[in-house]
């Protein structure tokens, strides 16, 4: 849908007519009253500036467009270039020495500045253009993703049970696998640049390094605390419910276990992780997607920008522009999330043996309970530490939880999570641009639950007793692995193999877990990303970098 209003700028009723057009159109599109009032207020201020700076015989053009669930208002007119965010005063616009007109301009500038995340302004070939993002149909996006997951389930079951083998093979080869591969390849293109530019932009904003150190300390403190709690919860649940005692006979389950080749000799130590943070060149971290190395380079560049004197503002604008481009490309790619979810879900279901899944339901059930306990922990942290409503948090983050559950990739969720933080929760990019990429790398609460429960479950299945001393050693190893997990394919298997070695369980036991790992991995990713979001919210609140009006709206 696209509706257009055009009127001469010289018409004294242009402002009134333009506001009336925008107000009636966005209400017709179902925009709620609060968002409608904010949009009308922004439109009024912008139309006023456009009229003031337009050519004498020029016309103003206003269009309201709805596309892919996103509603936007675009205003354009020929005229001299101006900055809608710039005030002509030095900030003392309440002084009696300043004219009423100048005061109004200053007030408009402050208003628009507070809402600039929803506004983009350009001047090209003598035409001023601004685009206001009114709102996105998050419910529609959520429904599309959920519907795609359901269709993926149906297609997956049909591939396994109904469709002829030749049809199933062609469907996977020519549609499901190519679409999934292209989507994740597209995300891999932008993940490195998004992380790099967002962190550089974030660190370049800090004039006070003590503020930076304080935020980093709080973020890491939250991540390590929840990691320890995740291990404690999973040990407790494993002891209480003893998954494995009530499962099928070991030989029966083993008949469904795939043959897995694991190299447990890969160095997963915390020492190796720390050493590998520093790359030997600038390009390989971005090309290889090594998040810790990208973060290290971005922090260096961000801190350096603040120390180069007169060139700092120029470099800040350059990296701000690069960051905007990377985020816009990401926004374009993430529009195809429902299609990617459909293909990913169908492939997961088509590859899992249902018989083996039924035999391992006791493990899956206790693991799911552990994930639910961690969600409660996040809610309590938000309530007690952040003094915010956890139900509001989960409502705002519902899109992120559903999408991460479906995509099964923490890295792929980084751009989505950063958008949710700034647009829906009102968190300053100073926090989210640092904590979200870092959390996707080192905050692995769901993975810790999986490692702990997998080890104790397999020990029970093989009749291996795990004394308290071994349990403590295993817990410490898992906490370190959550930070030092190697950035190689099959890293999850490597980590499980390391933990199994600690308790004296044979490495081939990993094959039992792998029969249900595709389902478990969905919950792992959802827990990991939710923990990242909770930490970001709590730290932002403690640093007064949270717009509570946006969070509560």
N, C-alpha and C positions, 0 to 999 in steps of 0.2 A: 504494500500500500504506500502511495506517495501523493500527498496533497500539497498544493502550492498556492501561495498568496503573493501578489505583486502590486505595488502601489508607489506613486511618486514620493520621493523623500520630502518634497516641498509641501505636500499636503499636511495641513496642521492636525488632521485626524489620523495620520499614518500610525502613530504610536498606539492609539486606542484600538484601531482596526487590527493591527498586527497582534496585539496582546489577546484580543477577543478571538482571533483565528486560532492561535496556538492553544489557548485555554479550552476552547470547545472541541478541538480536534483530539488533544491528548486525553480529555475526559471520555470522548467517544471510544478511544482505544482501551479504556479500562484502567488508566493510571489512577492510583489511589490519591486521596485528597492531599495528604502531606507532600507527596512527591510532586503532585500537580502544582501546588502553591509555590514550592521551591523553584520549579521550572519556569513558571510565569514570572516570578520575581527576577530570575536571571535574564529571561527574555526581555523584560522591561528595561533593565539596565543596559543590555547590549544594544537594543534597538535605538535607545537614546544616543549612545555613542556612535552608532552607525549613521544616524541622521546628522549629528553634529559634524562628522568628518566626510560626508558624502559630497559628490559633485552637485552643483546647483540644479542641474536638470536630470540628475540621476534617479534611479528607481531602486527600491529595496525589495529583495526577493526572499520570502520565508517559506521553507518546505518542511513538512512533518512526514517522516518516513518510518515505516515499520518493516524490518527485514530480519528473518531468522530469529524472531523473538526479541529483537533489539529495537527500541524506539529512540529516534533522534530528531532534533530540531536544527536546521541549517539556515543561517542568515547570511545574505551576501548583498553587497552593493559596491558600485564604483566610487572611489574617493581616495583621499590621502591616507597613507599608512599611519596607524596608531597602535598603541599597546593597551589593551583593555585592562590589564592588571596594574598599570603604572599610575601612581598618584603624583600630582604636581606639587604636593606639599612635603614638608620634612617630617610629617607625622604629627605636627601640632595643629591639625586642621580645626580644632575647636577654638582657636584663638579668634578674637574679635577683629584682628587685622586682616583676616582672610575673607574673601567674598563668599557669599552663599553658594554661588556656582562652583567655586573651587572646592568648597566643603562637600558638596554633593558628589563631585567627581571622586574625591578621596574616599567617601563612604562607599560609592559604587566599586571602586578599586578593591577595597577591603572585602566587600561581599564576594566579588568574583574570584579574588585570590583564595578565599576559603573554600571555593567550590571548583578550583581549577582542574582537579582530577577528572571532572566530568566535561571539560571544555577544551576544545582545540581551536587555535586561531592562526590564520595564515593571511599573507598579503602577496598576491601574484598578479602581474600584468595590470596593475592599477585597481585590482578588485580585492576588497576585504571580505574574508569569509570566516565564519565561526561555526563550529558544530558542537551542539550540546547533546550529550548522551543522557536521555531522560531516564531510561531504565531498561533492564534486560529481564526477559521472562524466565527467571530462574526456575520457576515451577515447571514450565514447559520443557526446559532443558533437562530437569530432573526426571520428568515423566518419559522423555525420549530415551534417556540413558537406561532407566528401569525397563522400559519396553524392549529396548535392544538386548538387554541381558536375558529377558524372558524368551525372546525369539532365538537368542543364541543357545539357550538351554534346549529348546524344542528342536532346533536344527541339529545340535550335537547328539541328542537321543535318536533322532531319525537317521543320522549317519551310522550310528551303532546298530540299530535294530531294524529299520524299515527299508532304507534306500539300497538299491543294488550296489555292489562294490564299485562298478565302473562309474556310476553317478557320484558316489561319495568321493572317490578318488579325484574325479574331475572338478567337483565342487571345491574340495580343499585346494587342489593344485592351481586352479584358475581364478578362484575368488577369495576364499578365506585366508590362505597363507599370503598371497600377494598384498591384499588390503592391509592385513595386520603388519606385514613387513614394511610397507610404504609409510604407514602412519608412524610406527616407532622410529623408522629412519629419519622421517621429517622432524620428529621431536629431538632426536639426537643432534640434528643440525643446530637447533636453537638452545639446547640445554646449556652447553658450554658458554656461548655468548651471553645468555640471560644471567647465569650465575656470575660471570666475570664482570659484566657492565653494571649489574645491580649492586654488587659489593663495592666496586670502585666508586660508584655514585654515592653509595651509603657512607663510606669512610671519608670521602672528600668533603662531606658536610660537617664532619667533626672538627671543631676548632680546639676543643678541650679533650686531650687524650685521656684524662681521668674519667670523663664521661664514657668514652669508648671502652676503656678497660672495665668499668663498672657494668656496662651492658653485657659485654662478653663473659664476664665472670658469672653474672646471674643466669645467662642462657646455658652455659656449660654446667653450672651448679644444678639447674633444673633437670637437664638431660641426665646427668649422672645419678641424681636422686631417684628419678623415676625408673632408671635402669635397674638400680639396686632393689627397688620395690617390686619390679616385674619379676626378678629372679626369686625373691622371697615368696611372692604369691604363687608362682608356679611350683616351687618346692612344696609349699604347704598343701596345695590342691592335689599334687601327685601323691603325697603321703596320705591324705584323707580319702581320696577316691580310688587310689591304686589302679589306674588304667593298665591293662595287661593281664591282671589276674582274671578278669572276666571275659577276656578275648578268646578267640579260637585257639586250637592247638597250634604250636609253633610251626609244625610241618605243613599244616593246612595253609597258614598265612604265607609261609615261605614259597609255596607253589605259585603264588601270584606276584611275588616280588621280582622286579626287573633286575637284570644284571647291570650293576653300576660299577664303573671303574673310577676310583678316587686316588688322588695323589696326596696323602696326608702330610707329605714332607714340605709343602709350600709354607714359607715362613709367615705365620700370622701373629708374631709377637708384637707387643706394643712398641718395642725398640725399633723393629723394622718399619712399623707404620710411621713413627716420628721421623726416622731418617728419610723415608721416601716422600715426605711432605715437600721437600725441596727438590724441584726438578733440575735436570741438567741442561734444559733449554726452554725457550719461552713457548714454542708452538706445540710440543708433544702433549702437554696436559690437556689442551683444548681439543686436539685431534683425537686423543685416546679417551677423553671424557673422564680423566682422573680428578674427581671433585676436590679432594684435599689439596692437590697441587694447584688447581684453579683458584681455590679460595686463598691460598698462600700468595700467589701472584697478584690477585686482585687487592688483597690487603696491602701489599707493598706499594702497588700503584696508587691506591687511594690515599695512603699516608704521604706518599711522595708529592702528590698534587698539592696538598696543603702546605708544602715547604718550598715551593718554587717561586714564590713572590708574585710578580706582576702577571705571569702567565697562568696562574691558578684559575682565575675566572674563565679564561678561554678554554682551558682543558676541562673544567667542570661542565661547561656548556656542550663541549664535544662529546663527553661521555654520557651526559644526560640525553643527548640526541641519539647516540648509539643504543642506549638503554631503551628509549622509546621505540626505536625501530625493531629491536629484538622482541619486545613485549607485544608489539602489533603483529609481527609475524607469528608469534606464538598464539595470539588470539585467533588468527586466521586458521591455524592448524587445529586448534582445540575445538573448532566448530564441528569437526568430524569425529569427535569422541564417541557419539552413539554408534556409528558404523564400526569403529575400532572395537568397541565393547562387544558388539554382536559377533564379530569374527573371532575375537579372543575367547569368549565364552564357549562358542561352538567348538573350537579346537580343543579346549580343555576338557569338555564333556566327552568328546569323541575319543580321547586318548586314555581316559581313566577306566579301569576295570571295575565294574559295579560290584562284583563279588568281593574283591579285595577291600573295597570301600566299606561294605557291610561288616566285614570281619574286624575292621579297625575303628568302628564307630565309638567305642569307649574312649579311645585316645582323642578322637576329633571332638567328642562332647566335652571332655575335661579341658581341652585346649580352648574351645570356644568360651567356656566359663571363665578361663583365665583372661581372655581378651575383654570380656564384659567387666571383670573386676578392674582392669586397667582403665577402662572408660570411666568407671566410677571414681578411680583415683584422680584422673584428670579433672572431673567435675568438682571433686572436693578441693583440689588445688586452686581452681578458679574461684570457688566460693570462699574458702578460708584465707588463702594468700592474696588473691586478686580482689576479693570482696565484690565479685560480679556474679550475675545470675548464670549458672552453668547451663540451664535449659535454653537460654538465649544463645549461648555459644554453640550448642549442638544444633540448634535450628539454623543458625547462620552458616554452620559448617556442614550441613547435610549434603549439599552438592559435592563438597570435597570428599566426604566419607564414601558416598555412593560411587563416585568416579574412581577413587583410589581402589576401592574394593573390586571394581570391574576391570581396571587397567592393570592392576598388580605390578605397579612400578612407582617407587618413591621418587625417582629422578624425573619421570614423566609428569609427576604431580607438582613439581616445584613451581612452574609458572602459574598453574591454576591456584595453588595455595597462596602465592604472593598476591594474586589478584583478589582473592577472597579477603585476605588480611586488610588490604588497603580500601577496597570498595565497599565491602559488606560489614567489616568490623571496625573500621576507622583507626587502624593501627598505622603508625608512622613508618614509612619506608626505612627510616634509620634503624628500626628493629627488625622488621620483616625481611629486608634485603640481606640481612646478615644471618638471622636465626634459621630461616627456612632452608637455604642451601646447606648450612652447617648441619642442621638436623637431619636432612636427607642422607648425610654422610656418616654421622656418628650417633644419632639417636635411634636405637633399634630395639625398643621395648618389646614389640611383637616378636622380633627375632629371638630375643632373650627367652621369652616364654616358650617359644618353639624349641630352642636348643635344650633348655632345662627339662621340659616335659618329654621330649624325644629321647633324651639320654636315660631318664628314669623309667620311661615306658619300655624301652628296649632292654634295660637291665632286668626289669621284672619279667619280660618275656623269655629271657635267657636264664632266669634264675640266679642272677648275680646280686649279691648283697652289697649295698653301698653304705659303708660306715660314715659316721659324722665327719671325721677328718677328711675323707674323700669328697664328701658332699661340699664342705667348705672350699676345698681346692677347686672343685668343679665350678662352684659359684663364682669364684674370683676369675677363673679362666673365661667364663662366659661373659662377665662384665668387661674384661679386656678385649674379648673378641668383638663385642658390640662396637668398639671404637676401632679396632685393628683388623676388621674383616678385609681380606684381600680383594682388590678390585679386578678380579678375574672371573671369567664364566664359570659357573658352578661353585661360587664362593660359599653358598649355603651348605652344600655337601661337604666342602672342605672343613667348615666350622663344626659340623656335626661329627665328622671323623675325628677332629681334634678332641672334642668332648668325650667321645666314646673311648678314645685312648686313655683318658684320665680315669675312667671307671672300669677299665679292663674288659670292655665289650668288643666283640669282633667287628671289624669295619664293614663286613658284608651285611651287617644288620641294617645299614642305611637303606638298603633296598626295600625294607618293610615300610619305612616312612615315606619313601618316594611314591608309593602307590596312591597315597592321599595328599601328597605335597601340593599339587595344583590347587586343591580346595583350601588347604591350610595357608598357602601363600597369599590368598586373597585377604584373609583376616589379618595376616602379618602386616601387609602394606597399609591396610586401613588403620590399624593401631599405631603404626610408626608415624604416619602423616598426621593423625589426630594429636599425637603427643607433641609433634612439632608446632602445630597450631596453638595448642594449650600453652606451651612454654612462651611462645611469641606474645600471646595475649597477656599473660601474667606479668612478664617482664615489661611490656609496653605500659601497663597500668602502673607498675611500681616506679617507672621513669617519667610518668606524666606525659607519655607519648601516645596516648589513646584518646580518640575523640568519642567520648561516651555517648554523645547524642547520636552518632552514626551507629554505634554498637547497640543501643537500645531501640533504635527506630525499626 
